[in-house]
Amino acid sequence: MPAETMTVRQIIEMARNHIQENFSDDPGFKGAYLIGSINHMSPDSPFPEYRDIDIGVITDSVDDRRNTEQDVNGYIVEVICGNPSLFSSAEKILSSCLHADNFAAESILLDPDGFLETIHQKVKSEFSRRKWIQARCYQEIESISENLKNMKQAAGLSDYMFNFGRYAMFSTGALTAVHQFPPTHRCGPIQLRNILHRAGDDELFENYLQVTGTSEISKEEAEHFLEDAVCAFDRAIEVFKTPILYAYKLEPFIRPYLLEGTKEIFRQGGYREAIFWIARFFVIASMVIQTDGREEEKPAAMAKLAQFLHALGIDTSQARAQRTLACEAFHARLCNYIDKTLQTSPDITD
């Protein structure tokens, strides 16, 4: 943890220096920019120690994308390197939920050849146009459909949970994008709650919670599951050997992001909304324990995960099949809602 909490302005300067130090000798380096909620925070506000700083780096040194996380001066810094082909035009960025909001914001950290500034100006000016919002939403809808298909064909629990989690993430992203709010992972559901409440669509949000299995989660259950997830996380760090998807999240310095980052959501009354953030770590850590842990500890660890899955209503193959059908029904409703909003929202321009 840092000795003193830094402001957003100081964090941005730290991020800029970090990229300068680590990529200045990279001959393929094109530029770097900030990702996520930091782009919408006041420069003089404190930046909580448990939150991460996401930085996009554009470089020829990677063929597609590569994620790394590390501790920088007591803060969690995630660097997402992407090949320039992913950023080949402003139109491509405007069509992407993953990138559009970041490039519409004043997010540029380093831009040695003006590559990012040209894109930024066009994305900023056209961000609210109907055709781009529709493109971003339809991109998310296509991903939802893909994950629904994979949920039906899932080979086992971990495969199902991976696709179910992505189904929830892309559903959150589509509903957020149509209202022109920035996407976010940790706070995505609680941000969506607030967005849909302002739009008078609370019933849609309750339906969203039902299909994600969190509508009946109590405060006490959420706190209990957070405790179990942190315990599993701590043990997974100790025993981890076998490569697993998202293993880069299993680092001691990321622990506050799980624990304190979840408590931040709790303080906003988001006990139901925090569950998928908890699940992300709980499932990964539990799978590591089942693979690399001692044989005698595996049954108890699996029993805790099973209790969590039971609360979500997806602890059996039959329950998961039924949930998939509910997710399909919600997907149809989501598509109708997005099409209607695209036509009626006064915040969308032609």
Rosetta blueprint (number, residue, H / E / L):
1 M L
2 P L
3 A L
4 E L
5 T L
6 M L
7 T E
8 V H
9 R H
10 Q H
11 I H
12 I H
13 E H
14 M H
15 A H
16 R H
17 N H
18 H H
19 I H
20 Q H
21 E H
22 N H
23 F H
24 S L
25 D L
26 D L
27 P L
28 G L
29 F E
30 K E
31 G E
32 A E
33 Y E
34 L E
35 I E
36 G L
37 S H
38 I H
39 N H
40 H H
41 M L
42 S L
43 P L
44 D L
45 S L
46 P E
47 F L
48 P L
49 E L
50 Y L
51 R L
52 D E
53 I E
54 D E
55 I E
56 G E
57 V E
58 I E
59 T E
60 D L
61 S L
62 V L
63 D L
64 D L
65 R E
66 R E
67 N E
68 T E
69 E E
70 Q E
71 D E
72 V E
73 N L
74 G L
75 Y E
76 I E
77 V E
78 E E
79 V E
80 I E
81 C E
82 G E
83 N L
84 P H
85 S H
86 L H
87 F H
88 S L
89 S L
90 A H
91 E H
92 K H
93 I H
94 L H
95 S L
96 S L
97 C L
98 L L
99 H L
100 A H
101 D H
102 N H
103 F H
104 A H
105 A L
106 E L
107 S L
108 I E
109 L E
110 L E
111 D L
112 P L
113 D L
114 G L
115 F H
116 L H
117 E H
118 T H
119 I H
120 H H
121 Q H
122 K H
123 V H
124 K H
125 S H
126 E H
127 F L
128 S L
129 R E
130 R H
131 K H
132 W H
133 I H
134 Q H
135 A H
136 R H
137 C H
138 Y H
139 Q H
140 E H
141 I H
142 E H
143 S H
144 I H
145 S H
146 E H
147 N H
148 L H
149 K H
150 N H
151 M H
152 K H
153 Q L
154 A L
155 A L
156 G L
157 L H
158 S H
159 D H
160 Y H
161 M H
162 F H
163 N H
164 F H
165 G H
166 R H
167 Y H
168 A H
169 M H
170 F H
171 S H
172 T H
173 G H
174 A H
175 L H
176 T H
177 A H
178 V L
179 H L
180 Q L
181 F L
182 P L
183 P L
184 T L
185 H L
186 R L
187 C L
188 G H
189 P H
190 I H
191 Q H
192 L H
193 R H
194 N H
195 I H
196 L H
197 H H
198 R H
199 A L
200 G L
201 D L
202 D H
203 E H
204 L H
205 F H
206 E H
207 N H
208 Y H
209 L H
210 Q H
211 V H
212 T H
213 G L
214 T L
215 S L
216 E L
217 I L
218 S L
219 K H
220 E H
221 E H
222 A H
223 E H
224 H H
225 F H
226 L H
227 E H
228 D H
229 A H
230 V H
231 C H
232 A H
233 F H
234 D H
235 R H
236 A H
237 I H
238 E H
239 V H
240 F L
241 K L
242 T L
243 P L
244 I L
245 L L
246 Y L
247 A H
248 Y H
249 K H
250 L L
251 E L
252 P H
253 F H
254 I H
255 R H
256 P H
257 Y H
258 L H
259 L H
260 E H
261 G H
262 T H
263 K H
264 E H
265 I H
266 F H
267 R H
268 Q L
269 G L
270 G L
271 Y L
272 R L
273 E L
274 A L
275 I H
276 F H
277 W H
278 I H
279 A H
280 R H
281 F H
282 F H
283 V H
284 I H
285 A H
286 S H
287 M H
288 V H
289 I H
290 Q H
291 T H
292 D H
293 G L
294 R L
295 E H
296 E H
297 E H
298 K H
299 P H
300 A H
301 A H
302 M H
303 A H
304 K H
305 L H
306 A H
307 Q H
308 F H
309 L H
310 H H
311 A H
312 L H
313 G L
314 I L
315 D L
316 T L
317 S H
318 Q H
319 A H
320 R H
321 A H
322 Q H
323 R H
324 T H
325 L H
326 A H
327 C H
328 E H
329 A H
330 F H
331 H H
332 A H
333 R H
334 L H
335 C H
336 N H
337 Y H
338 I H
339 D H
340 K H
341 T H
342 L H
343 Q H
344 T H
345 S L
346 P L
347 D L
348 I L
349 T E
350 D L
